[in-house]
Amino acid sequence: MDTLNMSSSLNMSSSLRSLTVENTKRPLTPDWVNRTRRLLTDAKIAAGDANNLRSQTAEMKKSIVKGTLKHQETVNSLLQQRVNETRALKHKIATQEASLDDDIAELETFRNRAQRALEATEKPLRLAEKRVMVRSQKPDGEKLYDNAERALQGEYTNLQRACDNIANLIRQSDTHLQKMKTQRQLLSEDLQDKSAALRVDESCLKISVEQVPNKAVPGIDGRPAVELSEPQHIVQRSTKPPDKWKKDSMQLISQARHLQEGAARIREAISKGLKHLESVTRVSNEDSTQALKGRIDHSSQLQFQLNKRLQKVNADLLALEDERNNLVMHLQEKQAQLSVARDRLALRKQRPQREAVRDPVEEALMAELDHLKTATQSLYKKLDSIESEQRRLEQLKQGIERDISAKNVALVVDKQALELDVDGISVTSHRSHRSNGSNMWKSQSLPPLRENSIPGTPPVARRVWTEARLNSSFP
């Protein structure tokens, strides 16, 4: 109890001392007036600062609005410029793509024409080759490097070269068409990219502040929480120039035009090649045909001359045979006369010795015997000459007959080569087959040559000789 009273006394003593200290710190009357005046002064200063801040804020807002409008105008102008450039470039790409499509179609047309011409030329080429092969079946004495042979080989060589040129142009066309189609695909992809970019930029132009919903979220103390970080979809900065998109498209257009120029050159080359091929086909065929006709006419003339010469040789042989028979008859007569003369001389040797003198009778008999001997020897020499001439004429006749036979075969072969069509069948044989039904076996034509046909083989030779025998125009 005493402890409690003591604690209460101590607490009261400390309270009185603190009150005394506070009373000593209270301002006097002039001090609280000054403080009020300072507060009023501070309030005026604060009001001025507030007015200045409001003015600065208004100016800043005006500046921000002006800058925003300027940036928006710049963005809109750049967007419109980009849209216009994209539209113009898109139009160029679309025009170039359409032009490239036209060139592709035209080059394919020329390529197909060249392919058809090449396929059509294969038949004249095979015909020229078969003519050369048919003429190789001629007898050895008729295998000459004549004008017909040179014309046929020239026709084959010229056609082969022209066909090789066309085939090379077709290969170039295929390669160039592949490049053009690839370039067209690149242009199409670029055109799609330009269309997508144009749609995006046009959509950007249509966006306005009124169309954008207010996505501001209230933050601390009622201030909106505005997102100030960089959007994630912003294109990263690159070392490439900003106009590379346009340069790439212009490069694609330039490459397409370069391919179009190459296609024009190939079309011109194909056109010239086709004209040259047509000219070679016509001129070479005409030259070879004229050469074959000339050789046939020449062979026919020679054959006619040989036949006339053969008739003359046969006539000479008959005349010599008659003359030989006459000489034989004369020799037989002279042989009898010689026997008479010898018998007379032998008989007169039997005269008596006194009468065995060389009288005029003896001289006459001796002269007659000498004359008969000389005449007989002359007749034998003449007979030898006639028989030698007969042998010579027989050899000449055999040579002429062999030459006529060879000419017959050569004429048949040359006519067959002249009348071959592209399938290797004789046109004349077809006409004979249609016109003469009773002699169908005589008008059978030679079968088409095959690649493995070797000139001079027995079946081919039999066919040629059979045709020679059946051809009534030759003896």
ROROVEX-390252 format. One record per residue (C-alpha): residue number from 1; residue in one letter; y, z, x. Coordinates in Angstrom, 1 decimal. Example, Ala and Ser with C-alpha at 12.3 -4.5 7.8 and 13.67 -1.06 7.14 Angstrom:
   k r     py     pz     px
   1 A   -4.5    7.8   12.3
   2 S   -1.1    7.1   13.7
//
This chain:
   k r     py     pz     px
   1 M    0.0    0.0    0.0
   2 D    2.4    0.8    2.8
   3 T    1.4   -2.4    4.4
   4 L    2.3   -4.5    1.3
   5 N    5.7   -2.8    1.1
   6 M    6.4   -3.5    4.7
   7 S    5.6   -7.3    4.2
   8 S    7.9   -7.6    1.3
   9 S   10.8   -6.0    3.2
  10 L   10.3   -8.5    6.1
  11 N   10.3  -11.6    3.7
  12 M   13.6  -10.5    2.0
  13 S   15.2  -10.0    5.4
  14 S   14.4  -13.6    6.6
  15 S   15.7  -15.1    3.3
  16 L   19.0  -13.4    3.7
  17 R   19.5  -14.5    7.3
  18 S   18.8  -18.3    6.3
  19 L   21.3  -18.2    3.5
  20 T   23.9  -16.9    5.8
  21 V   23.3  -19.8    8.3
  22 E   23.7  -22.4    5.5
  23 N   26.9  -21.0    4.3
  24 T   28.3  -21.3    7.7
  25 K   27.4  -25.1    7.9
  26 R   29.1  -26.2    4.6
  27 P   32.1  -28.5    5.1
  28 L   35.5  -27.6    4.3
  29 T   37.6  -29.4    1.7
  30 P   38.9  -32.3    3.9
  31 D   35.4  -33.1    5.1
  32 W   33.8  -33.9    1.8
  33 V   36.8  -36.1    0.9
  34 N   36.3  -38.1    4.1
  35 R   32.7  -38.5    3.4
  36 T   33.4  -39.9    0.0
  37 R   35.9  -42.3    1.5
  38 R   33.4  -43.4    4.0
  39 L   30.9  -44.1    1.3
  40 L   33.4  -46.1   -0.6
  41 T   34.2  -48.1    2.5
  42 D   30.5  -48.7    3.2
  43 A   30.1  -49.9   -0.4
  44 K   32.9  -52.4    0.0
  45 I   31.4  -53.6    3.3
  46 A   28.0  -54.0    1.6
  47 A   29.5  -55.9   -1.3
  48 G   31.2  -58.3    1.2
  49 D   27.9  -58.7    3.1
  50 A   26.1  -59.4   -0.2
  51 N   28.7  -62.0   -1.1
  52 N   28.3  -63.6    2.3
  53 L   24.5  -63.5    2.0
  54 R   24.7  -65.1   -1.5
  55 S   27.0  -67.8   -0.1
  56 Q   24.7  -68.4    2.9
  57 T   21.7  -68.5    0.6
  58 A   23.4  -71.0   -1.7
  59 E   24.3  -73.1    1.3
  60 M   20.8  -72.8    2.7
  61 K   19.3  -73.8   -0.6
  62 K   21.6  -76.8   -0.8
  63 S   20.6  -77.7    2.8
  64 I   16.9  -77.2    2.0
  65 V   17.2  -79.3   -1.2
  66 K   19.0  -82.0    0.7
  67 G   16.5  -82.0    3.6
  68 T   13.6  -81.9    1.1
  69 L   15.1  -84.9   -0.8
  70 K   15.6  -86.7    2.5
  71 H   12.1  -86.1    3.6
  72 Q   10.8  -87.1    0.2
  73 E   12.8  -90.3    0.3
  74 T   11.5  -90.9    3.9
  75 V    8.0  -90.3    2.8
  76 N    8.4  -92.4   -0.3
  77 S   10.0  -95.2    1.7
  78 L    7.3  -95.1    4.3
  79 L    4.6  -95.0    1.6
  80 Q    6.2  -97.9   -0.2
  81 Q    6.4  -99.8    3.1
  82 R    2.8  -99.0    3.9
  83 V    1.8 -100.1    0.4
  84 N    3.7 -103.4    0.8
  85 E    2.2 -104.0    4.2
  86 T   -1.3 -103.2    3.0
  87 R   -0.8 -105.5    0.0
  88 A    0.4 -108.3    2.2
  89 L   -2.4 -107.7    4.7
  90 K   -5.0 -107.4    1.9
  91 H   -3.8 -110.8    0.6
  92 K   -4.1 -112.3    4.0
  93 I   -7.6 -110.9    4.4
  94 A   -8.7 -112.1    1.0
  95 T   -7.2 -115.5    1.6
  96 Q   -8.9 -115.7    5.0
  97 E  -12.2 -114.6    3.5
  98 A  -12.0 -117.3    0.8
  99 S  -11.1 -119.9    3.5
 100 L  -14.0 -118.7    5.7
 101 D  -16.3 -119.0    2.7
 102 D  -15.2 -122.5    2.1
 103 D  -15.8 -123.4    5.8
 104 I  -19.2 -121.8    5.7
 105 A  -20.2 -123.8    2.7
 106 E  -18.8 -127.0    4.3
 107 L  -20.6 -126.4    7.6
 108 E  -23.8 -125.7    5.7
 109 T  -23.3 -129.0    3.9
 110 F  -22.9 -130.9    7.2
 111 R  -25.8 -129.0    8.7
 112 N  -28.1 -130.0    5.7
 113 R  -26.9 -133.6    6.0
 114 A  -27.8 -133.5    9.7
 115 Q  -31.2 -132.0    8.9
 116 R  -31.9 -134.7    6.3
 117 A  -30.8 -137.4    8.7
 118 L  -33.0 -136.0   11.4
 119 E  -36.0 -135.9    9.0
 120 A  -35.3 -139.4    7.9
 121 T  -35.0 -140.6   11.5
 122 E  -38.4 -139.2   12.3
 123 K  -40.0 -142.2   10.5
 124 P  -38.2 -144.9   12.5
 125 L  -38.9 -142.9   15.6
 126 R  -42.6 -142.8   14.7
 127 L  -42.4 -146.5   13.8
 128 A  -41.0 -147.4   17.3
 129 E  -43.6 -145.3   19.0
 130 K  -46.4 -146.9   16.9
 131 R  -45.1 -150.3   17.7
 132 V  -45.3 -149.6   21.4
 133 M  -48.8 -148.2   21.0
 134 V  -49.9 -151.2   18.9
 135 R  -48.6 -153.6   21.6
 136 S  -50.4 -151.7   24.3
 137 Q  -53.7 -153.0   22.7
 138 K  -52.9 -156.6   23.9
 139 P  -55.1 -158.2   26.5
 140 D  -54.2 -157.5   30.1
 141 G  -52.8 -160.9   30.7
 142 E  -50.4 -160.5   27.7
 143 K  -49.2 -157.0   28.7
 144 L  -45.8 -157.9   30.0
 145 Y  -42.6 -156.0   30.3
 146 D  -40.8 -158.6   28.2
 147 N  -37.7 -158.4   26.0
 148 A  -39.8 -157.1   23.1
 149 E  -41.2 -154.3   25.2
 150 R  -37.8 -153.4   26.6
 151 A  -36.3 -153.5   23.1
 152 L  -39.0 -151.2   21.7
 153 Q  -38.8 -148.7   24.5
 154 G  -35.0 -148.8   24.3
 155 E  -35.2 -148.2   20.5
 156 Y  -37.5 -145.3   21.0
 157 T  -35.4 -143.8   23.9
 158 N  -32.1 -144.3   22.0
 159 L  -33.5 -142.8   18.8
 160 Q  -35.0 -139.9   20.7
 161 R  -31.7 -139.1   22.4
 162 A  -29.8 -139.4   19.1
 163 C  -32.3 -137.1   17.4
 164 D  -32.1 -134.6   20.3
 165 N  -28.3 -134.6   19.9
 166 I  -28.5 -134.0   16.2
 167 A  -31.1 -131.2   16.7
 168 N  -28.8 -129.6   19.2
 169 L  -25.9 -129.8   16.8
 170 I  -28.1 -128.2   14.1
 171 R  -28.9 -125.3   16.4
 172 Q  -25.2 -124.9   17.2
 173 S  -24.5 -124.9   13.5
 174 D  -27.1 -122.2   12.8
 175 T  -25.7 -120.0   15.6
 176 H  -22.1 -120.6   14.4
 177 L  -23.0 -120.0   10.8
 178 Q  -24.5 -116.7   11.7
 179 K  -21.3 -115.7   13.5
 180 M  -19.1 -116.8   10.6
 181 K  -21.3 -114.8    8.1
 182 T  -21.0 -111.8   10.3
 183 Q  -17.2 -112.2   10.5
 184 R  -17.1 -112.7    6.7
 185 Q  -18.9 -109.4    6.3
 186 L  -16.4 -107.7    8.6
 187 L  -13.5 -109.1    6.6
 188 S  -15.2 -108.0    3.4
 189 E  -15.6 -104.4    4.7
 190 D  -12.0 -104.4    6.0
 191 L  -10.8 -105.7    2.6
 192 Q  -12.7 -102.9    0.9
 193 D  -11.1 -100.3    3.3
 194 K   -7.7 -101.8    2.6
 195 S   -8.2 -101.6   -1.2
 196 A   -9.3  -98.0   -0.9
 197 A   -6.3  -97.1    1.3
 198 L   -4.0  -99.0   -1.1
 199 R   -5.3  -97.1   -4.1
 200 V   -4.7  -93.8   -2.2
 201 D   -1.2  -94.7   -1.1
 202 E   -0.3  -95.9   -4.6
 203 S   -1.6  -92.6   -6.0
 204 C    0.5  -90.8   -3.5
 205 L    3.6  -92.7   -4.7
 206 K    2.9  -91.7   -8.3
 207 I    2.6  -87.9   -7.5
 208 S    5.8  -85.9   -8.4
 209 V    6.8  -82.2   -8.4
 210 E    6.6  -82.1  -12.2
 211 Q    3.0  -83.4  -12.1
 212 V    1.9  -80.8   -9.6
 213 P    0.7  -77.5  -11.3
 214 N    2.3  -74.3  -10.0
 215 K   -0.3  -72.7   -7.9
 216 A    1.9  -69.9   -6.4
 217 V    0.1  -66.6   -6.5
 218 P    2.3  -63.4   -6.8
 219 G    2.2  -61.4   -3.7
 220 I    3.6  -58.0   -2.5
 221 D    6.8  -56.8   -4.3
 222 G    6.6  -59.8   -6.6
 223 R    7.2  -62.4   -3.9
 224 P    5.0  -65.5   -4.3
 225 A    2.3  -66.0   -1.7
 226 V    3.0  -69.6   -0.5
 227 E    0.3  -71.3    1.7
 228 L    2.0  -72.3    4.9
 229 S   -1.1  -73.2    7.0
 230 E   -1.9  -76.9    7.8
 231 P   -4.2  -78.6    5.3
 232 Q   -7.6  -79.3    6.5
 233 H   -7.6  -82.9    5.4
 234 I   -4.7  -83.9    7.6
 235 V   -5.7  -86.7   10.0
 236 Q   -6.1  -85.4   13.5
 237 R   -3.6  -86.7   16.1
 238 S   -5.1  -89.6   18.1
 239 T   -4.1  -91.4   21.3
 240 K   -4.4  -94.8   19.4
 241 P   -1.2  -96.4   18.3
 242 P   -0.3  -95.9   14.6
 243 D   -0.3  -99.7   13.9
 244 K   -3.9 -100.2   15.2
 245 W   -5.1 -100.5   11.6
 246 K   -2.9 -103.6   11.2
 247 K   -3.8 -105.0   14.6
 248 D   -7.5 -104.6   14.0
 249 S   -7.2 -106.5   10.7
 250 M   -5.1 -109.2   12.3
 251 Q   -7.6 -109.5   15.1
 252 L  -10.4 -110.0   12.5
 253 I   -8.3 -112.7   10.9
 254 S   -7.6 -114.3   14.3
 255 Q  -11.3 -114.3   15.1
 256 A  -12.1 -115.8   11.7
 257 R   -9.6 -118.6   12.4
 258 H  -11.1 -119.2   15.8
 259 L  -14.5 -119.5   14.2
 260 Q  -13.1 -121.9   11.6
 261 E  -11.7 -124.1   14.5
 262 G  -15.2 -124.1   16.1
 263 A  -16.7 -125.0   12.7
 264 A  -14.3 -127.9   12.4
 265 R  -15.3 -129.2   15.9
 266 I  -19.0 -128.9   15.0
 267 R  -18.4 -130.8   11.7
 268 E  -16.6 -133.5   13.6
 269 A  -19.5 -133.7   16.2
 270 I  -22.1 -133.9   13.4
 271 S  -20.1 -136.6   11.7
 272 K  -19.9 -138.6   14.9
 273 G  -23.6 -137.9   15.7
 274 L  -24.7 -139.1   12.2
 275 K  -22.7 -142.3   12.6
 276 H  -24.1 -142.9   16.1
 277 L  -27.6 -142.2   14.8
 278 E  -27.1 -144.6   11.9
 279 S  -25.8 -147.3   14.3
 280 V  -28.6 -146.7   16.8
 281 T  -31.2 -146.8   14.0
 282 R  -29.8 -150.1   12.6
 283 V  -29.0 -151.9   15.9
 284 S  -32.2 -150.8   17.7
 285 N  -34.4 -151.8   14.8
 286 E  -32.6 -155.2   14.6
 287 D  -32.9 -155.7   18.4
 288 S  -36.6 -154.8   18.5
 289 T  -37.3 -156.9   15.4
 290 Q  -35.5 -159.9   16.8
 291 A  -37.2 -159.4   20.2
 292 L  -40.6 -159.3   18.5
 293 K  -39.8 -162.4   16.4
 294 G  -38.7 -164.1   19.6
 295 R  -41.9 -163.2   21.4
 296 I  -44.0 -164.3   18.4
 297 D  -42.1 -167.6   18.3
 298 H  -42.5 -168.1   22.0
 299 S  -46.2 -167.2   21.9
 300 S  -46.7 -169.6   18.9
 301 Q  -45.0 -172.4   20.9
 302 L  -47.1 -171.7   23.9
 303 Q  -50.2 -171.5   21.7
 304 F  -49.3 -174.9   20.2
 305 Q  -48.8 -176.4   23.7
 306 L  -52.1 -174.9   24.8
 307 N  -53.9 -176.3   21.8
 308 K  -52.4 -179.7   22.6
 309 R  -53.4 -179.4   26.2
 310 L  -56.9 -178.3   25.2
 311 Q  -57.2 -181.4   23.0
 312 K  -56.1 -183.5   25.9
 313 V  -58.5 -181.8   28.3
 314 N  -61.3 -182.3   25.8
 315 A  -60.3 -185.9   25.5
 316 D  -60.3 -186.2   29.3
 317 L  -63.7 -184.6   29.5
 318 L  -65.1 -187.0   26.9
 319 A  -63.5 -189.9   28.8
 320 L  -64.9 -188.7   32.1
 321 E  -68.3 -188.2   30.5
 322 D  -68.3 -191.8   29.3
 323 E  -67.2 -192.9   32.7
 324 R  -69.9 -190.9   34.4
 325 N  -72.5 -192.4   32.1
 326 N  -71.3 -195.8   33.0
 327 L  -71.4 -195.0   36.7
 328 V  -75.0 -193.7   36.2
 329 M  -75.9 -197.0   34.5
 330 H  -74.3 -199.0   37.3
 331 L  -76.1 -196.8   39.9
 332 Q  -79.4 -197.5   38.1
 333 E  -78.6 -201.2   38.1
 334 K  -77.7 -201.1   41.8
 335 Q  -80.9 -199.2   42.5
 336 A  -82.9 -202.0   40.9
 337 Q  -80.9 -204.6   42.9
 338 L  -81.5 -202.7   46.1
 339 S  -85.2 -202.6   45.4
 340 V  -85.2 -206.4   44.9
 341 A  -83.3 -206.9   48.1
 342 R  -85.6 -204.6   50.1
 343 D  -88.7 -206.2   48.5
 344 R  -87.4 -209.7   49.5
 345 L  -86.7 -208.6   53.0
 346 A  -90.1 -206.9   53.3
 347 L  -91.8 -209.9   51.9
 348 R  -90.1 -212.4   54.3
 349 K  -91.3 -210.3   57.2
 350 Q  -94.8 -211.5   56.4
 351 R  -93.9 -215.1   57.4
 352 P  -95.7 -216.6   60.5
 353 Q  -94.4 -215.7   63.9
 354 R  -93.1 -219.2   64.4
 355 E  -91.2 -219.0   61.1
 356 A  -89.9 -215.5   61.5
 357 V  -86.3 -216.4   62.5
 358 R  -83.0 -215.0   61.4
 359 D  -82.0 -217.9   59.2
 360 P  -79.2 -218.0   56.7
 361 V  -81.5 -216.6   54.0
 362 E  -82.1 -213.6   56.2
 363 E  -78.4 -213.2   56.8
 364 A  -77.7 -213.5   53.1
 365 L  -80.3 -210.9   52.2
 366 M  -78.9 -208.6   54.8
 367 A  -75.4 -209.1   53.5
 368 E  -76.6 -208.5   50.0
 369 L  -78.3 -205.3   51.0
 370 D  -75.3 -204.1   52.9
 371 H  -73.1 -204.8   50.0
 372 L  -75.4 -203.1   47.6
 373 K  -75.6 -200.0   49.9
 374 T  -71.8 -199.9   50.2
 375 A  -71.4 -200.3   46.5
 376 T  -74.0 -197.6   45.8
 377 Q  -72.2 -195.2   48.2
 378 S  -68.9 -195.9   46.5
 379 L  -70.4 -195.4   43.1
 380 Y  -71.9 -192.0   44.3
 381 K  -68.5 -190.9   45.7
 382 K  -66.9 -191.9   42.5
 383 L  -69.6 -190.0   40.5
 384 D  -69.0 -187.0   42.7
 385 S  -65.3 -187.2   42.0
 386 I  -65.9 -187.5   38.3
 387 E  -68.2 -184.6   38.3
 388 S  -65.8 -182.5   40.4
 389 E  -63.0 -183.4   38.0
 390 Q  -65.3 -182.5   35.1
 391 R  -66.0 -179.1   36.6
 392 R  -62.3 -178.6   37.2
 393 L  -61.5 -179.6   33.7
 394 E  -64.2 -177.4   32.3
 395 Q  -62.7 -174.5   34.3
 396 L  -59.3 -175.4   33.0
 397 K  -60.7 -175.7   29.5
 398 Q  -62.2 -172.2   29.8
 399 G  -58.9 -170.9   31.1
 400 I  -57.0 -172.5   28.3
 401 E  -59.5 -171.2   25.7
 402 R  -59.2 -167.7   27.2
 403 D  -55.4 -168.0   27.1
 404 I  -55.5 -169.2   23.6
 405 S  -57.8 -166.4   22.6
 406 A  -55.4 -163.9   24.3
 407 K  -52.5 -165.6   22.6
 408 N  -54.3 -165.2   19.3
 409 V  -54.8 -161.5   19.9
 410 A  -51.2 -161.1   21.2
 411 L  -49.8 -162.9   18.2
 412 V  -51.9 -160.7   15.8
 413 V  -50.8 -157.5   17.7
 414 D  -47.1 -158.6   17.7
 415 K  -47.2 -159.6   14.1
 416 Q  -48.9 -156.3   13.2
 417 A  -46.2 -154.4   15.2
 418 L  -43.5 -156.4   13.5
 419 E  -44.9 -155.7   10.0
 420 L  -45.7 -152.1   10.5
 421 D  -44.0 -149.7    8.0
 422 V  -43.3 -146.1    8.6
 423 D  -46.8 -145.1    7.6
 424 G  -48.4 -147.5   10.1
 425 I  -49.8 -149.9    7.5
 426 S  -49.2 -153.7    7.7
 427 V  -46.9 -155.0    4.9
 428 T  -48.5 -158.4    5.0
 429 S  -51.9 -156.8    4.6
 430 H  -50.7 -155.1    1.4
 431 R  -49.4 -158.3    0.0
 432 S  -52.7 -160.1    0.7
 433 H  -54.6 -157.2   -0.8
 434 R  -52.6 -157.4   -4.0
 435 S  -52.5 -161.3   -4.2
 436 N  -56.1 -162.0   -3.3
 437 G  -58.5 -159.8   -5.2
 438 S  -61.6 -161.9   -4.4
 439 N  -61.1 -161.5   -0.6
 440 M  -60.2 -157.8   -0.5
 441 W  -62.3 -157.2    2.5
 442 K  -60.2 -159.8    4.5
 443 S  -56.9 -158.1    3.7
 444 Q  -57.8 -154.6    4.8
 445 S  -55.0 -153.4    7.1
 446 L  -55.3 -151.4   10.2
 447 P  -55.4 -147.6    9.6
 448 P  -52.4 -145.6   10.7
 449 L  -52.3 -144.8   14.4
 450 R  -53.0 -141.2   15.4
 451 E  -51.6 -139.3   18.3
 452 N  -54.9 -139.4   20.1
 453 S  -55.3 -143.2   19.8
 454 I  -55.9 -144.6   23.3
 455 P  -54.9 -148.3   23.7
 456 G  -57.9 -150.4   24.6
 457 T  -60.6 -148.4   23.0
 458 P  -63.5 -150.4   21.5
 459 P  -62.8 -149.6   17.8
 460 V  -59.1 -150.7   18.2
 461 A  -60.2 -153.9   20.1
 462 R  -62.7 -154.7   17.4
 463 R  -60.1 -154.3   14.7
 464 V  -57.7 -156.6   16.6
 465 W  -60.3 -159.3   17.2
 466 T  -61.4 -159.1   13.6
 467 E  -57.8 -159.6   12.5
 468 A  -57.5 -162.5   14.9
 469 R  -60.6 -164.2   13.5
 470 L  -59.5 -163.7    9.9
 471 N  -55.9 -164.9   10.5
 472 S  -56.0 -168.5    9.3
 473 S  -52.7 -169.4   10.9
 474 F  -54.2 -169.5   14.4
 475 P  -57.0 -171.8   15.5
//
